[in-house]
Structure formats: structure tokens, C-alpha cells
Amino acid sequence: MYRYDEFDHAFVSSRVEQFRDQVERRLSGELAEDAFKPLRLMNGVYLQLHAYMLRVAIPYGTLNSAQMRMLAHIARKYDRGYGHFTTRQNIQYNWPKLSDTPDILADLATVEMHALQTSGNCIRNVTADHFAGAAADEVADPRPYAEILRQWSSVHPEFSYLPRKFKIAVTGAERDRAAIQVHDIGLHLKKNEEGQIGFAVYVGGGQGRTPLIAKKIRDFLPEEDLLSYTTAIMRVYNLNGRRDNKYKARIKILVHETGVEELTRQVEEEFSHLQGSELKLPEADVAAITAYFAPPALPDRAEGWAQLAGWKKADEGFARWVDQNVQPNKHPDYGMVTISLKPIGGIPGDASDVQMDVIADLAQEFGHDEIRISHEQNVIFPHVALADLEPLYRALNAHGLHTANAGLITDIIACPGLDYCALANARSIPVAQEISTRFGAPERQADIGELKIKISGCINACGHHHVGHIGLLGVEKKGAELYQITLGGSGDENTSIGEIIGRGFEPNKVTDAIETIVDTYLGLRSSKAETFLEAYRRVGPQPFKDALYGDAKAEAA
């Protein structure tokens, strides 16, 4: 992983001391909240319903055991003993005291972490495939390019005050595990016929109030032009993006209103002035950053295959966990392990300080000191020997981290919702807990198969409900919480926005509605191999509407 150089250390430390002075002036009353707000947001500090919230950056979801231990330390010393991992591969602390935030940032700096650009109208944390550098289907590791973009965008003077926040995602495989088509810029690493590395470039995706799928504006952008072309896109957006209406300020609206052909023309025109400039990526610099992400030396461990077969035969729970939570690594004797932060009936994405310490210890013992955070709010060990899976499982089991549900109906994405967020209209966490409990039986989950439920407590869509196979949006109606259901969404290489299925449901009826949807799917699937999303795309919404609302035409929510 990338290591700070002298400039990085000096820059982050100076920002900590600058913010310490700002906090002291705010607490003394010298600085009013209106003046302080943009300063705290630059450092990842929000004011939520009940307390301040601190969002810490985990660039492209990659960290090591020392950094995970620091996150545990912060949860223990400054918060209430837990942190919440987010869909942006970050971590949030919901209860820090404002007076403690400079000390938290100082502690983070000791392990090369920060909270810069986790908020505000700037380029946010660049995200990437959580299996990057390990996946067998990968063309190239996307993390070096995410790091290049991070360095380029950090406190960029031209792009620090954009019309609205801006999000970039990079993937390096044909299977999109980074949801690039619902980002402001999505980059798909690929090779051309000559074997050269480049990017397919997508622009204008996003969720929220107006969900839109990004448009491809370049099929192959040479590696050397990454920053030049990204700068061209940003300049067109910065110049033409709306600043009079925050609901229409994202680049997706600019693409929609301008038209993809005209926007592409503008980007290409701007790019023509930048191509070959000082923004051109030197091969030596790319190679130097790529070297930071060299995979660990993985010795052959062929004995793991025989051991694994025996362990699976002896323990049904372990077998279920391996089948669901372990994916093939590039090295045949290793696997990529998903550690679920979705225990049955638990809060999606939360981890206690004890669990974070355990994860750090196990990453050192079994995972070559590499940890990833997925946008699906889980933890990944990308390099685990098959021969180490059984002792790893036992250790995870002892701390409630062994849930075998990756990609299943209880692996729910959920935002904090009305329990914490000042923007929310409805709760997300209790709904997720009830659904998880209802469908928690392993046999039932296995029968249902792959099914992604995603829940947002407001239209901002932090829970990515638009791209859930089943999406839930909490809204407020006549002073009460109501949940709108969408079906058929997906955030992979075949991205789709879910369709509103009908009128909303009261909180006490949501889980029953989900059960009706699931039962309808089980009754109409062509075979057990046909997933929920495949079946929905085959039959359309009508069978589900009929099951939920009867044969009468479903009312709009």
C-alpha cells in the first residue's frame, strides 16, 4: 500500500494544527458556527442529530493492521466503542466531542490517515474494487491509479469549491465490483489490442434525488492521459455545473441537460489543450506508485486443498462460510475472504473496537497485513491461504465475525438513517435488523440465493437503494415514516436503476412486503440457478405488484 513521503507527513500535520486552532476559536465563541461550518467540513466533521460525526478517509478501501488498530483506539477512547464503515469505503464515528477532534486527527496522522475531503464540494475519497490486486479476473490493479487521482485531487486549488461533491471510482476487472456507472466519473481499466493499459471513461452517474446511469464518453483513454482527461472533465463541470440549485448541481444533471454528445465535445476540446502537458503521467512515476501495491509473496500452500475438503466435511457451518464468503485469489492456494459486518439482527457496517482489534491481529497472522473495506460495508482479507481458513474461521467465530452471508439477503447495505442523520426522514437500522432476523436461517438464505437489499433513510441515497435488487427508501408522509420499494436495481457491469413498485409501506409492514416479494420470486424462478435479478428482468414488475397489492393497478407512492 502507499506510504507517506515527507511532504505528506508535513502537510497532514499542518492541517491538524490548523484545525486545532479553528476548533479552539469555535469553542471560545470567537468563531461563529456559520463561519466554522465550512472549515469543519473540510476536515470531515459533520453536525448530526445528536452529536458531531467524524468521517475518516480510507483511500480506495485499503489499510493495514496498524491503521485498523488506530481506528479501534479512536472508537474506544473518543467514541462509544464502535465505528461505522460506509458505502464510500470510509469509517464514521457518531459520538466524538468537538474538542477531541483535533486529537483524533493527530492520532490518525501517526498511522498515515486523515479526514481530508471526506466532505464538502470537492473530489471525495476515490473508491476501487475491494478485491483489487488479488482477483483472478483482474486486468490490472486499479489502486495505483486511485492513488494517483488522490494525490492529484487533494486540496486541488481549482477543484476545491465545485458546484457539488464529486465522486470517482475505479475498477480493474470485467466484473464491476466498484459500481463505477453510478459515479460522477467511473474508470474501467482495460487493455487494447496492443496490450497497452488504458481506461473506458464513464461520466454523469449518480443516485440521490435524480438517479442516472453514467454515459461512456471514451472507450479507451491511454494511461498517460488519465490526469489530463480527468482535468478536462472537471473543468467543463466546474465552468458549467449549476450553482443556483444544489439539487441540480451534480455533473449527472449537466450531462443530462447538455446531452452526452455535446458534453463529450466540450471535454475533448478542453483535453486537446491539456494533452501532452505537465499533466501527462510519466512512466517512471506510474511504475513507482505501482510498486507500492506489489502483491505479497505468496508461497505455495498446496496442502490447503486436502485440508479444506476435510474441514468442510466435518463442519457444516465452516463449509457454508467458505462457499459464501471466500472467493478465488490469483494464486490457486489462496482465497479472498469477506468478513461480514452484517450479523443476523445486527447493525449493518458497524464494528466494535474489540472486533477491529481482532481483525487487525488476524490480518497480521493470516492475511499478510492487508485489509480492505468494501462499498458493501464489509471487511476483506484479500490473501488468505486455504490452509489457514479453518483457524481463521474459528477466531472470527469467537468474536461474532463469522456470518456466512456475503451477497445474500441478510448482507444488507444501510445508511445510519434517522437514528443519527439530520437529513434522514426515516430509520434504516431497525428495518435492516428486522429483515435480517426474519431471513436469518442459513437454509432459507441459501435457497433464496444472491439477493442484495439496500436501504436509505432519505432521498440522498447513502444506502444505494436505487441499485439494490430490492431497494428501500424511507420517506416522511403526514408526519409518519413510510418505505418506498424499488425492484430490479443493480450496481455491477450491467447497471440498472430500480423501479418503484407501488405505494409505500408502514414500518411494521415492510418485512412482510419483502417476504411477499421473495416468495413471489421463489414461485416464478425458472430454476434454482436463476437469481432474483435474472428472474425480475425476465418477468418484469407485474407479478410482484400483483402479489403486493392485489390485481388492482398499483398506486404510485
C-alpha positions in Angstrom: 0.0 0.0 0.0 1.0 3.6 -0.5 3.3 5.1 2.2 3.5 8.8 3.0 6.6 10.8 1.9 8.0 13.8 3.8 5.5 16.2 2.0 2.5 14.0 3.0 3.6 13.9 6.7 4.2 17.7 6.8 1.0 18.6 5.0 -1.3 16.4 7.1 0.4 17.5 10.4 0.0 21.2 9.4 -3.7 20.7 8.6 -4.2 19.1 12.0 -2.7 22.1 13.8 -4.7 24.5 11.7 -7.9 22.7 12.6 -6.9 22.6 16.3 -6.7 26.4 16.2 -10.1 26.6 14.4 -11.8 24.4 17.0 -10.4 26.4 19.9 -11.7 29.6 18.4 -15.1 28.0 17.8 -15.3 26.7 21.4 -14.3 30.1 22.8 -17.0 31.8 20.8 -14.5 33.7 18.7 -15.7 31.8 15.6 -19.4 31.6 14.8 -21.0 28.3 13.6 -21.7 29.8 10.1 -18.0 30.6 9.7 -16.8 27.3 11.3 -19.1 25.0 9.3 -17.1 25.0 6.0 -13.8 24.6 8.0 -15.0 21.6 9.9 -16.5 20.0 6.8 -13.1 20.3 5.1 -11.8 18.1 7.9 -14.6 15.5 7.8 -16.6 16.8 10.8 -20.4 16.9 10.5 -23.1 18.0 12.9 -25.6 15.2 13.1 -28.9 14.9 15.0 -27.4 14.2 18.5 -23.7 14.9 18.2 -20.8 15.7 15.9 -19.8 12.9 13.4 -16.3 12.4 12.1 -15.7 10.7 8.8 -12.3 9.2 8.3 -10.9 8.5 4.8 -9.8 5.0 3.9 -8.4 5.7 0.3 -9.7 3.1 -2.1 -10.6 1.0 0.9 -7.1 -0.2 1.7 -5.5 -0.2 5.1 -3.1 -2.3 7.3 -3.3 -3.7 10.8 -1.7 -0.7 12.4 -4.3 1.6 10.9 -7.1 -0.7 11.9 -5.8 -0.7 15.5 -5.8 3.0 15.4 -9.5 3.0 14.3 -10.2 0.7 17.2 -8.3 3.0 19.6 -10.3 6.0 18.4 -13.6 4.2 18.9 -12.6 3.2 22.4 -11.0 6.5 23.6 -13.1 9.1 21.8 -16.4 7.5 20.9 -18.7 4.8 22.3 -16.7 1.8 21.4 -17.6 1.3 17.7 -17.3 2.7 14.2 -19.5 2.5 11.2 -18.0 1.5 7.8 -19.7 3.3 4.9 -20.5 2.8 1.2 -17.6 5.1 0.4 -15.1 2.7 2.0 -14.7 5.1 4.9 -15.4 4.9 8.6 -17.6 7.2 10.6 -17.6 7.9 14.3 -21.0 9.1 15.6 -20.3 10.5 19.0 -16.9 12.4 19.2 -16.7 15.6 21.2 -15.8 18.6 19.0 -13.0 19.4 21.5 -11.5 16.0 20.9 -11.5 16.0 17.1 -8.0 17.7 16.7 -6.5 15.0 18.9 -8.3 12.3 16.8 -6.9 13.7 13.7 -3.4 13.9 15.3 -3.7 10.2 16.3 -4.7 9.3 12.7 -1.7 11.2 11.3 0.6 8.9 13.2 -0.6 6.0 11.1 -0.8 8.0 7.8 -4.5 8.5 7.9 -6.7 11.7 7.8 -10.2 13.0 7.2 -9.5 15.4 4.4 -12.1 15.7 1.6 -14.5 13.3 3.2 -17.0 16.1 2.9 -17.6 19.4 1.1 -17.9 20.3 -2.6 -14.7 18.7 -3.6 -13.4 15.4 -5.0 -14.2 12.9 -2.3 -12.4 9.7 -1.4 -11.6 7.7 -4.6 -13.0 4.2 -4.3 -12.0 0.9 -6.0 -12.7 -2.8 -6.3 -12.3 -4.3 -2.8 -10.6 -7.4 -4.4 -8.1 -5.2 -6.2 -4.7 -6.8 -6.6 -6.0 -10.2 -5.7 -8.9 -11.1 -8.0 -8.3 -13.7 -10.7 -10.4 -11.8 -13.2 -8.4 -8.6 -12.9 -6.8 -6.9 -15.9 -4.7 -4.6 -13.7 -4.8 -3.4 -10.1 -6.9 -0.2 -10.0 -5.4 1.1 -6.7 -2.2 2.8 -8.2 -4.5 4.9 -10.4 -6.8 5.6 -7.5 -3.7 6.8 -5.5 -2.6 9.0 -8.5 -6.0 10.5 -8.5 -6.0 11.0 -4.7 -2.6 12.8 -4.8 -3.7 15.0 -7.8 -7.1 15.9 -6.3 -6.0 16.5 -2.6 -6.7 20.2 -1.9 -6.6 20.9 -5.6 -6.9 24.7 -5.8 -9.0 24.6 -8.9 -11.4 21.9 -7.7 -11.8 22.6 -4.0 -15.1 24.6 -4.5 -17.0 22.6 -7.1 -20.8 23.1 -7.8 -21.3 20.0 -5.7 -19.5 17.0 -4.3 -17.7 14.8 -6.8 -17.1 11.0 -6.6 -14.7 8.8 -8.7 -14.5 5.0 -8.8 -12.0 2.7 -10.5 -12.3 -1.0 -11.3 -9.8 -3.3 -13.0 -11.9 -6.3 -13.9 -14.8 -7.1 -16.3 -17.0 -7.8 -13.3 -17.6 -4.3 -11.8 -17.4 -4.5 -8.1 -16.9 -0.7 -7.6 -20.3 0.4 -9.1 -18.5 2.8 -11.5 -21.6 3.6 -13.5 -23.3 5.4 -10.6 -20.3 7.7 -10.0 -19.6 11.2 -11.3 -16.6 9.6 -13.1 -16.2 5.9 -13.5 -13.0 4.4 -14.8 -12.7 0.9 -16.2 -9.2 -0.4 -16.6 -8.6 -2.3 -19.8 -6.0 -3.3 -22.4 -6.2 -2.5 -26.1 -5.2 -4.9 -28.9 -1.5 -3.9 -28.4 -1.7 -4.8 -24.7 -1.5 -1.2 -23.5 -3.2 -0.1 -20.3 -6.0 2.4 -20.6 -9.5 3.3 -19.3 -13.0 3.3 -20.5 -14.4 6.6 -19.1 -17.9 7.0 -17.8 -19.3 10.3 -16.8 -22.5 11.5 -15.1 -23.7 8.6 -13.0 -25.2 9.1 -9.6 -28.1 8.3 -7.2 -29.9 10.6 -4.9 -32.9 12.7 -5.9 -32.3 12.0 -9.6 -30.7 8.6 -10.2 -28.9 8.3 -13.5 -26.5 5.8 -15.1 -23.2 7.2 -16.3 -22.5 7.6 -20.1 -19.4 6.2 -21.7 -17.5 9.1 -23.3 -14.3 7.3 -24.1 -13.8 3.7 -24.9 -10.1 3.7 -24.4 -8.1 6.5 -22.8 -4.3 5.8 -22.7 -2.9 5.6 -19.2 -0.6 8.6 -19.7 -3.7 10.8 -20.3 -5.5 9.9 -17.1 -5.0 13.3 -15.3 -5.2 15.4 -18.4 -8.6 13.9 -19.4 -9.9 14.0 -15.8 -8.9 17.6 -15.5 -10.8 18.3 -18.8 -13.9 16.8 -17.4 -13.6 18.7 -14.1 -13.1 22.0 -15.9 -16.2 21.5 -18.1 -18.2 20.7 -14.9 -16.7 23.5 -12.8 -17.5 26.0 -15.5 -21.0 24.8 -16.5 -22.3 23.0 -13.5 -25.2 24.7 -11.8 -24.6 26.6 -8.6 -28.0 28.2 -8.2 -29.7 24.9 -7.2 -28.0 22.2 -5.2 -30.5 19.6 -6.3 -29.4 20.2 -9.9 -25.7 20.8 -9.3 -24.2 17.4 -9.8 -22.5 16.6 -13.1 -25.1 14.0 -13.9 -27.6 16.9 -14.4 -25.1 18.7 -16.6 -24.7 15.6 -18.8 -28.5 15.1 -18.9 -29.3 18.7 -19.8 -26.3 19.3 -22.2 -26.5 15.9 -23.9 -23.7 13.4 -23.9 -22.6 14.2 -27.4 -22.2 17.9 -26.7 -20.6 17.3 -23.3 -18.1 14.9 -24.9 -17.3 17.5 -27.5 -16.6 20.1 -24.7 -14.4 17.6 -22.8 -12.4 16.6 -25.9 -11.9 20.3 -26.8 -10.6 21.0 -23.3 -8.5 17.9 -23.4 -6.9 19.0 -26.7 -5.3 21.9 -24.8 -4.0 19.6 -22.0 -2.8 16.5 -23.8 0.9 16.2 -23.6 1.2 18.9 -20.9 2.7 18.7 -17.5 -0.3 16.5 -16.5 0.9 13.7 -18.7 1.8 10.7 -16.5 5.5 9.8 -16.7 6.0 6.0 -16.9 8.6 6.2 -14.1 6.0 7.8 -11.7 3.4 5.3 -12.6 5.9 2.5 -12.0 7.0 4.0 -8.7 3.4 4.2 -7.3 2.5 0.8 -8.7 5.5 -0.7 -6.8 3.8 0.3 -3.6 0.9 -2.0 -4.4 3.0 -5.1 -5.3 1.2 -8.2 -4.0 2.8 -10.0 -1.1 5.0 -13.0 -1.7 2.6 -15.9 -1.6 4.4 -19.2 -1.1 2.7 -22.3 -2.5 0.4 -24.0 0.1 -0.9 -26.9 -1.9 -1.7 -28.8 1.3 -4.6 -26.5 1.9 -6.8 -28.2 -0.7 -6.8 -31.5 1.1 -7.2 -29.9 4.5 -10.1 -27.7 3.2 -12.0 -30.6 1.9 -11.8 -32.4 5.3 -12.7 -29.4 7.3 -15.8 -28.6 5.2 -17.0 -32.2 5.5 -16.6 -32.1 9.3 -18.3 -28.7 9.9 -21.4 -27.6 8.1 -21.1 -24.0 9.4 -17.5 -23.7 8.2 -18.4 -25.2 4.8 -21.2 -22.7 4.4 -18.8 -19.8 5.3 -16.2 -20.9 2.8 -18.7 -21.4 0.0 -20.3 -18.0 0.6 -17.5 -15.7 1.9 -14.4 -17.0 0.2 -13.6 -16.2 -3.5 -10.7 -17.4 -5.6 -7.4 -15.5 -5.4 -5.0 -15.2 -8.4 -2.9 -17.8 -6.6 -4.7 -21.1 -6.6 -3.7 -21.9 -3.0 -5.2 -18.8 -1.6 -8.6 -17.2 -1.3 -10.1 -13.7 -0.8 -12.1 -13.7 2.5 -15.1 -11.5 3.2 -15.6 -10.8 6.9 -19.2 -9.9 7.1 -20.2 -6.9 9.3 -23.8 -8.0 8.9 -24.5 -10.4 11.8 -28.1 -11.6 11.9 -30.1 -8.9 13.6 -27.1 -6.6 13.8 -26.4 -3.1 12.6 -25.0 -3.2 9.0 -21.5 -1.9 8.8 -20.8 -1.5 12.5 -17.7 -2.9 14.2 -16.8 -2.7 17.8 -13.3 -1.6 19.0 -12.7 -5.2 20.1 -13.7 -6.5 16.7 -11.4 -4.0 15.0 -8.5 -5.1 17.1 -9.3 -8.7 16.3 -9.4 -8.0 12.6 -6.0 -6.3 12.9 -4.5 -9.2 14.7 -5.9 -11.8 12.2 -4.8 -9.7 9.3 -1.2 -10.0 10.5 -1.5 -13.7 11.3 -3.4 -14.9 8.3 -3.8 -12.0 5.8 -0.3 -10.7 5.0 -1.2 -7.5 6.8 -3.7 -6.4 4.1 -7.2 -5.3 4.9 -9.8 -3.9 2.6 -13.2 -2.2 3.2 -15.9 -2.8 0.6 -18.5 -0.4 -0.5 -20.9 -3.1 0.7 -19.8 -2.3 4.2 -17.8 -5.5 4.8 -14.1 -6.2 5.6 -11.9 -8.2 3.2 -8.7 -10.2 3.6 -7.5 -10.4 0.0 -4.7 -13.0 0.5 -5.5 -16.0 2.9 -4.0 -19.4 2.3 -6.7 -22.1 2.0 -4.7 -24.0 4.7 -5.4 -21.1 7.1 -9.1 -20.8 6.5 -10.2 -23.1 9.4 -8.2 -21.4 12.2 -9.2 -18.0 10.8 -12.9 -19.0 10.9 -12.6 -20.2 14.5 -11.0 -16.9 15.5 -13.7 -14.9 13.7 -16.4 -17.1 15.2 -15.3 -16.2 18.7 -16.0 -12.6 18.1 -19.2 -12.7 16.0 -17.4 -12.1 12.7 -18.2 -15.4 11.1 -21.6 -14.7 9.5 -21.8 -16.6 6.2 -24.0 -14.2 4.2 -21.8 -12.3 1.7 -24.1 -11.4 -1.2 -27.2 -13.0 0.4 -30.4 -11.4 1.6 -29.1 -10.5 5.1 -26.0 -8.8 3.7 -27.9 -5.6 3.7 -26.5 -2.2 2.9 -28.0 0.5 5.1 -27.2 4.2 5.9 -27.4 5.4 9.6 -30.8 6.9 8.9 -32.9 8.8 11.4 -31.1 7.2 14.3 -28.2 9.6 13.6 -28.5 11.6 10.4 -30.1 15.1 10.5 -31.1 14.7 6.8 -33.0 11.5 7.2 -36.7 11.1 7.0 -36.9 7.6 8.3 -34.9 5.0 10.1 -32.8 2.4 8.3 -31.1 0.4 11.0 -34.2 -1.1 12.7 -35.7 -2.1 9.3 -32.5 -3.8 8.3 -32.3 -5.6 11.6 -35.9 -6.9 11.3 -35.4 -8.1 7.7 -32.1 -9.8 8.7 -33.8 -11.6 11.6 -36.7 -12.7 9.5 -34.5 -14.2 6.9 -31.6 -15.3 9.1 -31.9 -19.1 8.8 -28.9 -20.3 6.8 -31.1 -22.8 4.8 -33.5 -20.1 3.8 -30.8 -17.7 2.7 -29.2 -20.5 0.7 -32.5 -21.3 -1.0 -33.1 -17.7 -1.9 -29.5 -17.2 -3.3 -27.9 -13.9 -4.4 -30.2 -11.0 -3.4 -29.0 -7.5 -2.5 -31.2 -5.4 -0.3 -30.2 -1.7 0.2 -31.8 0.8 2.4 -31.7 4.6 2.5 -33.3 6.8 5.1 -33.7 9.7 2.7 -33.5 10.7 -0.9 -29.8 11.3 -0.7 -29.4 7.5 -1.2 -26.4 6.9 1.0 -27.6 3.3 1.3 -27.6 3.0 -2.5 -31.2 1.8 -2.6 -31.5 2.7 -6.3 -29.2 -0.1 -7.3 -30.5 -2.7 -4.8 -32.1 -5.8 -6.3 -34.6 -4.7 -3.7 -34.3 -1.1 -2.6 -36.0 0.6 0.3 -36.3 4.4 0.6 -37.6 5.9 3.8 -39.8 8.9 3.3 -41.9 11.1 5.5 -45.7 11.3 4.8 -48.0 13.2 7.0 -45.5 13.1 9.8 -45.0 9.3 9.7 -42.3 7.1 8.3 -43.1 5.3 5.0 -41.0 3.0 2.9 -41.0 3.0 -0.9 -39.9 -0.2 -2.5 -37.9 -0.4 -5.8 -37.1 -3.6 -7.6 -34.5 -4.6 -10.3 -31.6 -2.3 -9.5 -28.0 -3.3 -9.9 -24.6 -1.6 -9.5 -22.5 -4.0 -11.5 -21.3 -4.0 -15.1 -25.0 -4.3 -16.1 -26.1 -1.3 -14.0 -29.8 -0.6 -13.7 -31.9 1.8 -11.6 -34.6 0.1 -9.6 -38.3 0.7 -10.5 -40.7 2.0 -7.9 -43.1 -0.9 -7.5 -46.1 0.9 -5.9 -47.3 2.7 -2.9 -45.2 2.8 0.2 -45.4 0.6 3.4 -45.5 1.5 7.0 -42.5 0.4 9.1 -44.4 -2.6 10.7 -45.3 -3.9 7.2 -42.0 -3.6 5.4 -40.6 -7.0 6.3 -43.9 -8.7 5.3 -43.7 -7.0 2.0 -40.1 -8.2 1.5 -41.3 -11.7 2.3 -44.1 -11.4 -0.3 -41.5 -10.3 -2.9 -39.2 -13.2 -2.1 -41.9 -15.8 -2.1 -43.1 -14.5 -5.4 -39.6 -14.8 -6.8 -39.3 -18.4 -5.5 -42.5 -19.3 -7.1 -41.7 -18.0 -10.6 -38.0 -18.6 -11.0 -37.2 -21.0 -13.9 -34.7 -22.9 -11.8 -32.8 -22.7 -8.5 -29.9 -21.3 -10.5 -31.9 -18.2 -11.7 -31.2 -15.3 -9.4 -33.7 -12.8 -8.2 -32.3 -10.1 -10.5 -32.4 -12.5 -13.5 -35.9 -13.5 -12.8 -37.1 -9.9 -12.3 -35.5 -8.9 -15.6 -37.2 -11.9 -17.3 -40.8 -11.4 -16.0 -40.9 -7.7 -15.2 -42.6 -6.0 -12.2 -46.2 -7.1 -12.7 -46.1 -10.4 -10.8 -44.6 -8.6 -7.8 -47.1 -5.7 -8.0 -50.0 -8.3 -8.1 -48.6 -10.1 -5.1 -48.1 -6.9 -3.1 -51.2 -5.0 -4.0 -53.6 -7.5 -5.5 -54.7 -7.5 -9.1 -55.8 -3.8 -9.0 -53.4 -1.4 -10.5 -50.7 -0.4 -8.0 -50.8 3.1 -6.8 -47.8 5.4 -7.1 -46.1 6.1 -3.8 
